Amino acid sequence: MADRFHLLKYGLAIVLVFIGGKMTLMPWFHMLVEWSLAVVGGVILGSLVLSLLITRKEDQTQSL
């Protein structure tokens, strides 16, 4: 399954950078929990969907 979701590691890296930046800016900038969860969920879901789409495109070009 790790080959199928090959972009997930990049998505998780983006999530870690986002959370670290949010923690750093917390004294000056407050973000709602709902917005944070939406960003995290969107990035992870986006990386999963892109992984599937790119894998399907590669499979189609290899079968031709």
N, CA, C and O atoms as a Maestro MAE file, in Angstrom:
{
 s_m_m2io_version
 :::
 2.0.0
}

f_m_ct {
 s_m_title
 :::
 protein
 m_atom[256] {
  # First column is atom index #
  i_m_mmod_type
  r_m_x_coord
  r_m_y_coord
  r_m_z_coord
  i_m_residue_number
  s_m_chain_name
  s_m_pdb_residue_name
  s_m_pdb_atom_name
  i_m_atomic_number
  :::
  1 25 0.815 -1.201 0.000 1 A "MET " " N  " 7
  2 3 0.000 0.000 0.000 1 A "MET " " CA " 6
  3 2 0.856 1.261 0.000 1 A "MET " " C  " 6
  4 15 0.402 2.309 -0.460 1 A "MET " " O  " 8
  5 25 2.071 1.181 0.502 2 A "ALA " " N  " 7
  6 3 2.930 2.362 0.530 2 A "ALA " " CA " 6
  7 2 3.258 2.843 -0.872 2 A "ALA " " C  " 6
  8 15 3.437 4.041 -1.089 2 A "ALA " " O  " 8
  9 25 3.338 1.918 -1.834 3 A "ASP " " N  " 7
  10 3 3.587 2.322 -3.215 3 A "ASP " " CA " 6
  11 2 2.383 3.040 -3.810 3 A "ASP " " C  " 6
  12 15 2.537 3.943 -4.632 3 A "ASP " " O  " 8
  13 25 1.206 2.645 -3.401 4 A "ARG " " N  " 7
  14 3 -0.012 3.248 -3.945 4 A "ARG " " CA " 6
  15 2 -0.181 4.692 -3.479 4 A "ARG " " C  " 6
  16 15 -0.649 5.533 -4.246 4 A "ARG " " O  " 8
  17 25 0.188 4.990 -2.244 5 A "PHE " " N  " 7
  18 3 0.063 6.344 -1.694 5 A "PHE " " CA " 6
  19 2 1.450 6.973 -1.555 5 A "PHE " " C  " 6
  20 15 1.870 7.329 -0.454 5 A "PHE " " O  " 8
  21 25 2.143 7.103 -2.656 6 A "HIS " " N  " 7
  22 3 3.526 7.573 -2.625 6 A "HIS " " CA " 6
  23 2 3.640 9.063 -2.305 6 A "HIS " " C  " 6
  24 15 4.727 9.516 -1.944 6 A "HIS " " O  " 8
  25 25 2.569 9.838 -2.422 7 A "LEU " " N  " 7
  26 3 2.622 11.257 -2.079 7 A "LEU " " CA " 6
  27 2 2.211 11.539 -0.639 7 A "LEU " " C  " 6
  28 15 2.247 12.688 -0.199 7 A "LEU " " O  " 8
  29 25 1.825 10.510 0.093 8 A "LEU " " N  " 7
  30 3 1.377 10.710 1.464 8 A "LEU " " CA " 6
  31 2 2.487 11.253 2.356 8 A "LEU " " C  " 6
  32 15 2.217 12.050 3.255 8 A "LEU " " O  " 8
  33 25 3.724 10.837 2.125 9 A "LYS " " N  " 7
  34 3 4.833 11.330 2.962 9 A "LYS " " CA " 6
  35 2 5.021 12.844 2.787 9 A "LYS " " C  " 6
  36 15 5.387 13.539 3.736 9 A "LYS " " O  " 8
  37 25 4.772 13.347 1.582 10 A "TYR " " N  " 7
  38 3 4.872 14.792 1.361 10 A "TYR " " CA " 6
  39 2 3.707 15.520 2.027 10 A "TYR " " C  " 6
  40 15 3.877 16.609 2.576 10 A "TYR " " O  " 8
  41 25 2.540 14.917 1.974 11 A "GLY " " N  " 7
  42 3 1.387 15.501 2.650 11 A "GLY " " CA " 6
  43 2 1.598 15.579 4.154 11 A "GLY " " C  " 6
  44 15 1.274 16.587 4.781 11 A "GLY " " O  " 8
  45 25 2.142 14.513 4.730 12 A "LEU " " N  " 7
  46 3 2.408 14.526 6.167 12 A "LEU " " CA " 6
  47 2 3.491 15.535 6.534 12 A "LEU " " C  " 6
  48 15 3.438 16.139 7.605 12 A "LEU " " O  " 8
  49 25 4.466 15.722 5.660 13 A "ALA " " N  " 7
  50 3 5.496 16.734 5.910 13 A "ALA " " CA " 6
  51 2 4.878 18.135 5.910 13 A "ALA " " C  " 6
  52 15 5.232 18.973 6.739 13 A "ALA " " O  " 8
  53 25 3.957 18.383 4.980 14 A "ILE " " N  " 7
  54 3 3.277 19.688 4.937 14 A "ILE " " CA " 6
  55 2 2.447 19.894 6.202 14 A "ILE " " C  " 6
  56 15 2.406 20.999 6.744 14 A "ILE " " O  " 8
  57 25 1.788 18.838 6.671 15 A "VAL " " N  " 7
  58 3 0.998 18.930 7.909 15 A "VAL " " CA " 6
  59 2 1.907 19.266 9.085 15 A "VAL " " C  " 6
  60 15 1.558 20.108 9.912 15 A "VAL " " O  " 8
  61 25 3.064 18.622 9.171 16 A "LEU " " N  " 7
  62 3 3.994 18.913 10.273 16 A "LEU " " CA " 6
  63 2 4.497 20.347 10.227 16 A "LEU " " C  " 6
  64 15 4.615 20.990 11.271 16 A "LEU " " O  " 8
  65 25 4.796 20.860 9.041 17 A "VAL " " N  " 7
  66 3 5.233 22.254 8.911 17 A "VAL " " CA " 6
  67 2 4.105 23.200 9.315 17 A "VAL " " C  " 6
  68 15 4.341 24.196 9.999 17 A "VAL " " O  " 8
  69 25 2.880 22.888 8.894 18 A "PHE " " N  " 7
  70 3 1.728 23.719 9.253 18 A "PHE " " CA " 6
  71 2 1.526 23.754 10.762 18 A "PHE " " C  " 6
  72 15 1.346 24.827 11.337 18 A "PHE " " O  " 8
  73 25 1.553 22.591 11.409 19 A "ILE " " N  " 7
  74 3 1.344 22.533 12.862 19 A "ILE " " CA " 6
  75 2 2.479 23.243 13.600 19 A "ILE " " C  " 6
  76 15 2.239 23.957 14.574 19 A "ILE " " O  " 8
  77 25 3.714 23.049 13.136 20 A "GLY " " N  " 7
  78 3 4.842 23.745 13.769 20 A "GLY " " CA " 6
  79 2 4.734 25.250 13.625 20 A "GLY " " C  " 6
  80 15 4.994 25.991 14.573 20 A "GLY " " O  " 8
  81 25 4.350 25.702 12.439 21 A "GLY " " N  " 7
  82 3 4.158 27.146 12.234 21 A "GLY " " CA " 6
  83 2 3.027 27.690 13.072 21 A "GLY " " C  " 6
  84 15 3.121 28.792 13.612 21 A "GLY " " O  " 8
  85 25 1.961 26.928 13.185 22 A "LYS " " N  " 7
  86 3 0.825 27.342 14.003 22 A "LYS " " CA " 6
  87 2 1.221 27.458 15.473 22 A "LYS " " C  " 6
  88 15 0.826 28.402 16.157 22 A "LYS " " O  " 8
  89 25 2.004 26.491 15.953 23 A "MET " " N  " 7
  90 3 2.450 26.548 17.340 23 A "MET " " CA " 6
  91 2 3.390 27.727 17.578 23 A "MET " " C  " 6
  92 15 3.360 28.349 18.640 23 A "MET " " O  " 8
  93 25 4.225 28.031 16.578 24 A "THR " " N  " 7
  94 3 5.159 29.150 16.717 24 A "THR " " CA " 6
  95 2 4.428 30.488 16.749 24 A "THR " " C  " 6
  96 15 4.790 31.380 17.516 24 A "THR " " O  " 8
  97 25 3.409 30.623 15.925 25 A "LEU " " N  " 7
  98 3 2.675 31.893 15.824 25 A "LEU " " CA " 6
  99 2 1.533 32.017 16.835 25 A "LEU " " C  " 6
  100 15 0.847 33.039 16.859 25 A "LEU " " O  " 8
  101 25 1.321 31.009 17.658 26 A "MET " " N  " 7
  102 3 0.186 30.984 18.570 26 A "MET " " CA " 6
  103 2 0.090 32.215 19.498 26 A "MET " " C  " 6
  104 15 -1.023 32.682 19.743 26 A "MET " " O  " 8
  105 25 1.195 32.754 20.017 27 A "PRO " " N  " 7
  106 3 1.048 33.930 20.889 27 A "PRO " " CA " 6
  107 2 0.501 35.167 20.162 27 A "PRO " " C  " 6
  108 15 -0.083 36.043 20.800 27 A "PRO " " O  " 8
  109 25 0.680 35.249 18.858 28 A "TRP " " N  " 7
  110 3 0.271 36.432 18.110 28 A "TRP " " CA " 6
  111 2 -0.930 36.198 17.194 28 A "TRP " " C  " 6
  112 15 -1.626 37.142 16.822 28 A "TRP " " O  " 8
  113 25 -1.162 34.969 16.841 29 A "PHE " " N  " 7
  114 3 -2.210 34.654 15.873 29 A "PHE " " CA " 6
  115 2 -2.973 33.423 16.347 29 A "PHE " " C  " 6
  116 15 -2.374 32.381 16.612 29 A "PHE " " O  " 8
  117 25 -4.280 33.542 16.453 30 A "HIS " " N  " 7
  118 3 -5.100 32.411 16.883 30 A "HIS " " CA " 6
  119 2 -5.935 31.912 15.705 30 A "HIS " " C  " 6
  120 15 -6.609 32.689 15.028 30 A "HIS " " O  " 8
  121 25 -5.876 30.617 15.480 31 A "MET " " N  " 7
  122 3 -6.670 29.996 14.427 31 A "MET " " CA " 6
  123 2 -7.678 29.060 15.078 31 A "MET " " C  " 6
  124 15 -7.351 28.339 16.021 31 A "MET " " O  " 8
  125 25 -8.893 29.075 14.575 32 A "LEU " " N  " 7
  126 3 -9.912 28.188 15.110 32 A "LEU " " CA " 6
  127 2 -9.529 26.722 14.891 32 A "LEU " " C  " 6
  128 15 -8.900 26.365 13.895 32 A "LEU " " O  " 8
  129 25 -9.923 25.897 15.839 33 A "VAL " " N  " 7
  130 3 -9.613 24.473 15.771 33 A "VAL " " CA " 6
  131 2 -10.233 23.864 14.513 33 A "VAL " " C  " 6
  132 15 -9.629 23.002 13.875 33 A "VAL " " O  " 8
  133 25 -11.425 24.306 14.164 34 A "GLU " " N  " 7
  134 3 -12.100 23.779 12.979 34 A "GLU " " CA " 6
  135 2 -11.301 24.054 11.708 34 A "GLU " " C  " 6
  136 15 -11.211 23.205 10.822 34 A "GLU " " O  " 8
  137 25 -10.720 25.259 11.632 35 A "TRP " " N  " 7
  138 3 -9.912 25.610 10.459 35 A "TRP " " CA " 6
  139 2 -8.638 24.777 10.411 35 A "TRP " " C  " 6
  140 15 -8.225 24.332 9.341 35 A "TRP " " O  " 8
  141 25 -8.022 24.568 11.555 36 A "SER " " N  " 7
  142 3 -6.807 23.743 11.607 36 A "SER " " CA " 6
  143 2 -7.096 22.313 11.166 36 A "SER " " C  " 6
  144 15 -6.350 21.732 10.378 36 A "SER " " O  " 8
  145 25 -8.181 21.758 11.678 37 A "LEU " " N  " 7
  146 3 -8.550 20.397 11.285 37 A "LEU " " CA " 6
  147 2 -8.897 20.322 9.805 37 A "LEU " " C  " 6
  148 15 -8.591 19.331 9.142 37 A "LEU " " O  " 8
  149 25 -9.532 21.361 9.286 38 A "ALA " " N  " 7
  150 3 -9.864 21.388 7.859 38 A "ALA " " CA " 6
  151 2 -8.607 21.413 7.005 38 A "ALA " " C  " 6
  152 15 -8.538 20.736 5.978 38 A "ALA " " O  " 8
  153 25 -7.609 22.191 7.423 39 A "VAL " " N  " 7
  154 3 -6.351 22.251 6.673 39 A "VAL " " CA " 6
  155 2 -5.645 20.900 6.721 39 A "VAL " " C  " 6
  156 15 -5.202 20.394 5.690 39 A "VAL " " O  " 8
  157 25 -5.540 20.320 7.904 40 A "VAL " " N  " 7
  158 3 -4.864 19.029 8.056 40 A "VAL " " CA " 6
  159 2 -5.582 17.949 7.251 40 A "VAL " " C  " 6
  160 15 -4.949 17.196 6.511 40 A "VAL " " O  " 8
  161 25 -6.893 17.877 7.397 41 A "GLY " " N  " 7
  162 3 -7.668 16.888 6.654 41 A "GLY " " CA " 6
  163 2 -7.597 17.109 5.154 41 A "GLY " " C  " 6
  164 15 -7.506 16.149 4.388 41 A "GLY " " O  " 8
  165 25 -7.637 18.362 4.728 42 A "GLY " " N  " 7
  166 3 -7.558 18.670 3.302 42 A "GLY " " CA " 6
  167 2 -6.218 18.291 2.693 42 A "GLY " " C  " 6
  168 15 -6.163 17.770 1.579 42 A "GLY " " O  " 8
  169 25 -5.147 18.549 3.416 43 A "VAL " " N  " 7
  170 3 -3.817 18.203 2.906 43 A "VAL " " CA " 6
  171 2 -3.650 16.693 2.808 43 A "VAL " " C  " 6
  172 15 -3.144 16.187 1.806 43 A "VAL " " O  " 8
  173 25 -4.071 15.973 3.839 44 A "ILE " " N  " 7
  174 3 -3.939 14.511 3.816 44 A "ILE " " CA " 6
  175 2 -4.836 13.911 2.735 44 A "ILE " " C  " 6
  176 15 -4.403 13.043 1.978 44 A "ILE " " O  " 8
  177 25 -6.082 14.371 2.663 45 A "LEU " " N  " 7
  178 3 -6.991 13.863 1.639 45 A "LEU " " CA " 6
  179 2 -6.483 14.202 0.237 45 A "LEU " " C  " 6
  180 15 -6.556 13.377 -0.674 45 A "LEU " " O  " 8
  181 25 -5.968 15.419 0.075 46 A "GLY " " N  " 7
  182 3 -5.422 15.816 -1.217 46 A "GLY " " CA " 6
  183 2 -4.236 14.963 -1.639 46 A "GLY " " C  " 6
  184 15 -4.117 14.593 -2.806 46 A "GLY " " O  " 8
  185 25 -3.367 14.655 -0.699 47 A "SER " " N  " 7
  186 3 -2.210 13.818 -1.052 47 A "SER " " CA " 6
  187 2 -2.630 12.392 -1.394 47 A "SER " " C  " 6
  188 15 -2.027 11.760 -2.261 47 A "SER " " O  " 8
  189 25 -3.657 11.883 -0.720 48 A "LEU " " N  " 7
  190 3 -4.158 10.551 -1.047 48 A "LEU " " CA " 6
  191 2 -4.796 10.518 -2.436 48 A "LEU " " C  " 6
  192 15 -4.541 9.611 -3.229 48 A "LEU " " O  " 8
  193 25 -5.627 11.520 -2.717 49 A "VAL " " N  " 7
  194 3 -6.305 11.566 -4.014 49 A "VAL " " CA " 6
  195 2 -5.301 11.753 -5.139 49 A "VAL " " C  " 6
  196 15 -5.389 11.081 -6.167 49 A "VAL " " O  " 8
  197 25 -4.351 12.659 -4.957 50 A "LEU " " N  " 7
  198 3 -3.329 12.863 -5.990 50 A "LEU " " CA " 6
  199 2 -2.494 11.609 -6.203 50 A "LEU " " C  " 6
  200 15 -2.124 11.296 -7.334 50 A "LEU " " O  " 8
  201 25 -2.198 10.896 -5.139 51 A "SER " " N  " 7
  202 3 -1.449 9.645 -5.282 51 A "SER " " CA " 6
  203 2 -2.221 8.646 -6.134 51 A "SER " " C  " 6
  204 15 -1.649 7.992 -7.006 51 A "SER " " O  " 8
  205 25 -3.505 8.532 -5.883 52 A "LEU " " N  " 7
  206 3 -4.322 7.598 -6.663 52 A "LEU " " CA " 6
  207 2 -4.432 8.033 -8.120 52 A "LEU " " C  " 6
  208 15 -4.340 7.204 -9.026 52 A "LEU " " O  " 8
  209 25 -4.626 9.328 -8.349 53 A "LEU " " N  " 7
  210 3 -4.759 9.821 -9.721 53 A "LEU " " CA " 6
  211 2 -3.468 9.655 -10.505 53 A "LEU " " C  " 6
  212 15 -3.493 9.246 -11.665 53 A "LEU " " O  " 8
  213 25 -2.352 9.967 -9.885 54 A "ILE " " N  " 7
  214 3 -1.069 9.852 -10.583 54 A "ILE " " CA " 6
  215 2 -0.742 8.385 -10.834 54 A "ILE " " C  " 6
  216 15 -0.187 8.047 -11.880 54 A "ILE " " O  " 8
  217 25 -1.080 7.507 -9.886 55 A "THR " " N  " 7
  218 3 -0.840 6.078 -10.075 55 A "THR " " CA " 6
  219 2 -1.678 5.549 -11.231 55 A "THR " " C  " 6
  220 15 -1.194 4.744 -12.027 55 A "THR " " O  " 8
  221 25 -2.929 5.993 -11.333 56 A "ARG " " N  " 7
  222 3 -3.794 5.540 -12.424 56 A "ARG " " CA " 6
  223 2 -3.293 6.024 -13.766 56 A "ARG " " C  " 6
  224 15 -3.332 5.276 -14.743 56 A "ARG " " O  " 8
  225 25 -2.819 7.270 -13.838 57 A "LYS " " N  " 7
  226 3 -2.281 7.788 -15.097 57 A "LYS " " CA " 6
  227 2 -1.055 6.996 -15.527 57 A "LYS " " C  " 6
  228 15 -0.901 6.676 -16.705 57 A "LYS " " O  " 8
  229 25 -0.186 6.678 -14.577 58 A "GLU " " N  " 7
  230 3 1.013 5.905 -14.894 58 A "GLU " " CA " 6
  231 2 0.630 4.498 -15.352 58 A "GLU " " C  " 6
  232 15 1.246 3.958 -16.271 58 A "GLU " " O  " 8
  233 25 -0.381 3.902 -14.721 59 A "ASP " " N  " 7
  234 3 -0.821 2.565 -15.116 59 A "ASP " " CA " 6
  235 2 -1.405 2.581 -16.521 59 A "ASP " " C  " 6
  236 15 -1.184 1.642 -17.286 59 A "ASP " " O  " 8
  237 25 -2.139 3.619 -16.875 60 A "GLN " " N  " 7
  238 3 -2.735 3.710 -18.201 60 A "GLN " " CA " 6
  239 2 -1.680 3.898 -19.271 60 A "GLN " " C  " 6
  240 15 -1.797 3.318 -20.351 60 A "GLN " " O  " 8
  241 25 -0.651 4.693 -19.003 61 A "THR " " N  " 7
  242 3 0.387 4.913 -20.009 61 A "THR " " CA " 6
  243 2 1.254 3.672 -20.167 61 A "THR " " C  " 6
  244 15 1.755 3.406 -21.260 61 A "THR " " O  " 8
  245 25 1.440 2.911 -19.100 62 A "GLN " " N  " 7
  246 3 2.245 1.694 -19.200 62 A "GLN " " CA " 6
  247 2 1.495 0.585 -19.935 62 A "GLN " " C  " 6
  248 15 2.123 -0.269 -20.560 62 A "GLN " " O  " 8
  249 25 0.174 0.584 -19.872 63 A "SER " " N  " 7
  250 3 -0.580 -0.465 -20.537 63 A "SER " " CA " 6
  251 2 -0.719 -0.222 -22.047 63 A "SER " " C  " 6
  252 15 -1.079 -1.133 -22.793 63 A "SER " " O  " 8
  253 25 -0.434 0.999 -22.488 64 A "LEU " " N  " 7
  254 3 -0.546 1.291 -23.925 64 A "LEU " " CA " 6
  255 2 0.578 0.740 -24.709 64 A "LEU " " C  " 6
  256 15 0.620 0.905 -25.928 64 A "LEU " " O  " 8
  :::
 }
 m_bond[255] {
  # First column is bond index #
  i_m_from
  i_m_to
  i_m_order
  :::
  1 1 2 1
  2 2 3 1
  3 3 4 2
  4 3 5 1
  5 5 6 1
  6 6 7 1
  7 7 8 2
  8 7 9 1
  9 9 10 1
  10 10 11 1
  11 11 12 2
  12 11 13 1
  13 13 14 1
  14 14 15 1
  15 15 16 2
  16 15 17 1
  17 17 18 1
  18 18 19 1
  19 19 20 2
  20 19 21 1
  21 21 22 1
  22 22 23 1
  23 23 24 2
  24 23 25 1
  25 25 26 1
  26 26 27 1
  27 27 28 2
  28 27 29 1
  29 29 30 1
  30 30 31 1
  31 31 32 2
  32 31 33 1
  33 33 34 1
  34 34 35 1
  35 35 36 2
  36 35 37 1
  37 37 38 1
  38 38 39 1
  39 39 40 2
  40 39 41 1
  41 41 42 1
  42 42 43 1
  43 43 44 2
  44 43 45 1
  45 45 46 1
  46 46 47 1
  47 47 48 2
  48 47 49 1
  49 49 50 1
  50 50 51 1
  51 51 52 2
  52 51 53 1
  53 53 54 1
  54 54 55 1
  55 55 56 2
  56 55 57 1
  57 57 58 1
  58 58 59 1
  59 59 60 2
  60 59 61 1
  61 61 62 1
  62 62 63 1
  63 63 64 2
  64 63 65 1
  65 65 66 1
  66 66 67 1
  67 67 68 2
  68 67 69 1
  69 69 70 1
  70 70 71 1
  71 71 72 2
  72 71 73 1
  73 73 74 1
  74 74 75 1
  75 75 76 2
  76 75 77 1
  77 77 78 1
  78 78 79 1
  79 79 80 2
  80 79 81 1
  81 81 82 1
  82 82 83 1
  83 83 84 2
  84 83 85 1
  85 85 86 1
  86 86 87 1
  87 87 88 2
  88 87 89 1
  89 89 90 1
  90 90 91 1
  91 91 92 2
  92 91 93 1
  93 93 94 1
  94 94 95 1
  95 95 96 2
  96 95 97 1
  97 97 98 1
  98 98 99 1
  99 99 100 2
  100 99 101 1
  101 101 102 1
  102 102 103 1
  103 103 104 2
  104 103 105 1
  105 105 106 1
  106 106 107 1
  107 107 108 2
  108 107 109 1
  109 109 110 1
  110 110 111 1
  111 111 112 2
  112 111 113 1
  113 113 114 1
  114 114 115 1
  115 115 116 2
  116 115 117 1
  117 117 118 1
  118 118 119 1
  119 119 120 2
  120 119 121 1
  121 121 122 1
  122 122 123 1
  123 123 124 2
  124 123 125 1
  125 125 126 1
  126 126 127 1
  127 127 128 2
  128 127 129 1
  129 129 130 1
  130 130 131 1
  131 131 132 2
  132 131 133 1
  133 133 134 1
  134 134 135 1
  135 135 136 2
  136 135 137 1
  137 137 138 1
  138 138 139 1
  139 139 140 2
  140 139 141 1
  141 141 142 1
  142 142 143 1
  143 143 144 2
  144 143 145 1
  145 145 146 1
  146 146 147 1
  147 147 148 2
  148 147 149 1
  149 149 150 1
  150 150 151 1
  151 151 152 2
  152 151 153 1
  153 153 154 1
  154 154 155 1
  155 155 156 2
  156 155 157 1
  157 157 158 1
  158 158 159 1
  159 159 160 2
  160 159 161 1
  161 161 162 1
  162 162 163 1
  163 163 164 2
  164 163 165 1
  165 165 166 1
  166 166 167 1
  167 167 168 2
  168 167 169 1
  169 169 170 1
  170 170 171 1
  171 171 172 2
  172 171 173 1
  173 173 174 1
  174 174 175 1
  175 175 176 2
  176 175 177 1
  177 177 178 1
  178 178 179 1
  179 179 180 2
  180 179 181 1
  181 181 182 1
  182 182 183 1
  183 183 184 2
  184 183 185 1
  185 185 186 1
  186 186 187 1
  187 187 188 2
  188 187 189 1
  189 189 190 1
  190 190 191 1
  191 191 192 2
  192 191 193 1
  193 193 194 1
  194 194 195 1
  195 195 196 2
  196 195 197 1
  197 197 198 1
  198 198 199 1
  199 199 200 2
  200 199 201 1
  201 201 202 1
  202 202 203 1
  203 203 204 2
  204 203 205 1
  205 205 206 1
  206 206 207 1
  207 207 208 2
  208 207 209 1
  209 209 210 1
  210 210 211 1
  211 211 212 2
  212 211 213 1
  213 213 214 1
  214 214 215 1
  215 215 216 2
  216 215 217 1
  217 217 218 1
  218 218 219 1
  219 219 220 2
  220 219 221 1
  221 221 222 1
  222 222 223 1
  223 223 224 2
  224 223 225 1
  225 225 226 1
  226 226 227 1
  227 227 228 2
  228 227 229 1
  229 229 230 1
  230 230 231 1
  231 231 232 2
  232 231 233 1
  233 233 234 1
  234 234 235 1
  235 235 236 2
  236 235 237 1
  237 237 238 1
  238 238 239 1
  239 239 240 2
  240 239 241 1
  241 241 242 1
  242 242 243 1
  243 243 244 2
  244 243 245 1
  245 245 246 1
  246 246 247 1
  247 247 248 2
  248 247 249 1
  249 249 250 1
  250 250 251 1
  251 251 252 2
  252 251 253 1
  253 253 254 1
  254 254 255 1
  255 255 256 2
  :::
 }
}
